[in-house]
Amino acid sequence: MIGRAVEPNALNRRVFAKTIGDSGMVDPGDPVGIATSNNPDPSSGARPRAGLDRVRSLFLMFVNPGAALKGALADVSPKFALTVSGAAFGLLFLQTGLDLLRIGSPTFPLLAASGLLGVIGLCLLGILYGTLGVSLLGTLAFAATRPFGATLPLGPTVRAIALGYSPALFYALFGVAANLLLGWNTTVAFGVTGLLWALGPMIATLRSMLGGQPYLSVILATLLGGFMLFGWAFLGT
C-alpha cells in the first residue's frame, strides 16, 4: 500500500525546522537569531534548563555578545530581558542615591532630608527607567533601522536591546557591594562604566539587524546609548 505523498516544500520545511531545533542554527529570515524561539515541549522534561539558559545568555552577553545573538537568546522571554535592564538601572540609581547621601549633595536636598527612603525612591525610579525607558529605546532602535533594511520585529528588537544591559547589571552588582562594604563612591567607576560596556552588545545587535554594517551600527548605538546615559544624568543627578 502506497502512503500519502508529502509535498516537497512541506517536507523541506519539516527537515529545516528539525535541523534548526537540533543544531541551534539561525533562521535566515531572522538574522539576529532571537525572533524564533526554541521553547521545549513542557512534557519533554527540558523545562529545568530554562533557568540555566537564561544565566548563560547573561554571561554570553557580557563576554561574547556576538555568540549570544546567534541563538542563545531564542528562549529568553521579553519579561526576563526587561527585568535585566530594570535591575541594572535600579542598582545604578541606588548607587547614585548612596553617593549623593554620603556626600550631602546640595542638588538633592529632599534626598538628604528623607535619608534612606529617598535612596529607595531613587532606586525605584531607576527600575522604572530601566523597563519603560529601555522599551522606548528598543522601539527607537526598531524605527531607526527600518529605513536601512532591518526586518527584525519590534518584540525581539526590544528583547535584544534590554538583555544587552547584562554587562551594566554585573558592574552595578559589584558597585553596590563596594559601595556598601567599602564605603566607596561607585556611581561613575562602576555604574557609568557598566552603561558604556553595554554599548558592545548594542552594537552587535544593531550590526546583525543591519546586515553587518559596522559604521552605521556604531553611530546608532552611540546615539541610543547616549540617550539612556543623559536620561540617567537628568533624573538621577
C-alpha positions in Angstrom: 0.0 0.0 0.0 1.4 3.4 -1.0 1.1 6.1 1.7 0.0 9.6 1.1 2.6 11.6 -0.7 4.2 14.6 1.1 4.7 17.8 -0.8 8.4 18.5 -1.3 8.1 22.0 0.1 6.3 20.8 3.3 9.0 18.0 3.7 11.8 20.6 3.3 10.2 22.8 5.9 10.0 19.9 8.3 13.6 18.9 7.8 14.7 22.5 8.1 12.8 23.1 11.3 14.2 19.8 12.7 17.7 21.0 11.8 17.2 24.4 13.4 15.9 22.8 16.6 18.7 20.3 16.9 21.7 22.4 16.0 20.7 25.9 17.3 21.2 27.3 13.8 19.6 30.7 13.0 16.7 31.0 10.5 17.8 33.0 7.5 14.8 35.2 8.0 15.9 36.0 11.5 19.4 37.5 11.1 19.8 38.3 14.8 18.8 34.8 15.8 16.4 35.8 18.6 12.9 36.1 17.0 12.5 32.3 16.6 12.1 30.6 20.0 13.2 27.0 20.5 11.0 26.6 23.6 10.9 23.0 24.6 7.8 20.9 25.0 6.7 21.0 28.6 6.3 17.3 28.6 9.9 16.7 27.3 11.5 17.2 30.8 13.6 20.1 29.4 11.9 22.9 31.4 14.6 22.9 34.2 17.1 24.0 31.6 15.3 27.3 31.0 16.9 28.9 34.1 20.4 27.8 33.0 19.8 29.1 29.5 18.9 32.5 30.9 22.0 32.6 33.1 24.2 31.5 30.2 22.7 34.3 28.0 23.6 36.9 30.6 27.2 35.7 30.7 27.4 35.4 26.9 26.1 39.0 26.5 28.9 40.1 28.9 31.8 38.3 27.3 30.7 37.5 23.8 27.6 39.2 22.6 28.0 38.0 19.0 27.7 34.4 20.1 24.7 35.2 22.3 22.9 36.8 19.3 23.4 33.7 17.2 20.9 31.7 19.1 21.3 31.8 22.9 18.6 34.5 23.2 15.9 32.3 21.5 14.5 31.1 24.8 14.8 34.4 26.7 11.4 36.0 27.3 10.8 39.7 26.9 9.8 39.9 30.6 13.2 38.4 31.7 15.1 40.7 29.4 13.4 43.8 30.7 14.0 42.5 34.3 17.7 42.6 33.5 17.7 46.1 32.2 15.4 47.3 35.0 17.6 45.7 37.7 20.7 47.2 36.0 19.3 50.8 36.1 17.7 50.3 39.5 21.1 49.4 41.0 22.7 52.3 39.1 20.2 54.7 40.6 20.8 53.1 44.0 24.5 53.8 43.8 23.7 57.3 42.8 21.5 57.8 45.8 24.0 56.3 48.2 26.8 58.5 46.8 24.6 61.7 47.0 23.5 60.8 50.5 27.1 60.2 51.6 28.5 63.5 50.3 25.4 65.5 51.1 24.8 66.9 47.7 23.0 70.3 47.7 21.3 69.5 44.4 19.2 66.9 46.2 18.0 68.5 49.5 14.9 66.2 49.5 17.2 63.1 49.3 19.3 64.4 52.2 16.2 65.1 54.3 14.5 61.8 53.7 17.6 59.7 54.1 17.4 56.0 53.1 13.8 56.5 52.0 15.0 58.9 49.3 17.6 56.4 48.2 15.0 53.7 47.9 12.8 56.0 46.0 15.6 56.8 43.6 16.2 53.1 43.1 12.5 52.5 42.3 12.8 55.4 39.8 15.8 53.6 38.2 13.8 50.3 37.9 11.0 52.2 36.1 13.6 53.9 33.9 15.2 50.6 33.1 12.0 49.0 32.0 9.9 51.7 30.3 12.9 53.7 29.1 14.6 50.6 27.6 11.3 49.6 26.0 11.3 53.0 24.4 15.0 52.6 23.4 14.2 49.3 21.7 11.3 51.0 19.8 13.7 53.7 18.7 16.2 51.1 17.5 13.5 49.3 15.6 12.3 52.6 13.9 15.8 53.8 13.2 16.9 50.5 11.5 13.8 50.1 9.3 15.0 52.6 6.6 18.3 50.6 6.3 16.7 47.3 5.6 16.3 45.7 9.0 13.5 43.2 9.2 13.6 42.0 12.8 10.2 42.6 14.5 9.7 45.0 17.3 9.4 42.5 20.2 12.7 40.7 19.5 14.4 44.0 19.0 13.3 45.3 22.4 14.3 41.9 24.0 17.8 42.1 22.5 18.4 45.7 23.5 17.2 45.0 27.0 19.3 42.0 27.5 22.3 43.9 26.2 22.4 45.7 29.6 23.7 42.5 31.2 27.2 44.0 31.5 25.7 47.0 33.2 23.9 44.7 35.7 27.2 42.9 36.6 29.0 46.2 37.0 26.1 47.5 39.1 26.2 44.5 41.4 29.9 44.9 42.1 29.4 48.6 42.5 26.7 48.2 45.2 28.8 45.7 47.0 31.8 48.1 47.0 29.6 51.0 48.0 28.1 49.2 51.0 31.1 47.2 52.2 34.0 49.6 51.4 32.2 52.9 51.6 33.3 53.9 48.1 31.5 56.3 45.8 30.9 53.9 42.9 28.4 55.7 40.6 31.0 56.6 38.0 33.6 53.8 38.5 31.0 51.0 38.3 27.6 52.4 37.2 28.6 54.6 34.3 31.3 52.1 33.2 28.6 49.4 33.0 26.5 51.6 30.8 29.4 52.2 28.5 30.3 48.5 28.4 26.7 47.8 27.4 27.4 49.6 24.1 29.2 46.4 22.9 26.1 44.2 22.9 24.0 47.0 21.4 26.5 47.5 18.6 26.5 43.7 18.0 22.7 43.7 17.9 22.4 46.6 15.5 25.1 45.3 13.3 23.2 42.0 13.0 20.0 43.8 12.3 21.6 45.9 9.6 23.3 43.1 7.7 26.8 43.7 9.1 27.1 47.5 8.5 29.7 48.4 11.1 29.8 52.2 10.9 26.1 52.7 11.0 25.6 50.3 13.9 28.3 52.2 15.9 26.7 55.6 15.2 23.2 54.4 16.1 24.4 52.6 19.3 26.3 55.7 20.4 23.2 57.9 19.9 20.9 55.4 21.6 23.3 54.7 24.5 23.9 58.4 24.9 20.1 58.8 25.2 20.0 56.5 28.2 23.1 57.9 29.8 21.9 61.5 29.6 18.5 60.4 30.8 20.2 58.9 33.9 22.2 62.2 34.4 18.9 64.2 34.2 16.9 62.0 36.5 19.5 60.7 38.9 21.8 63.5 39.5 
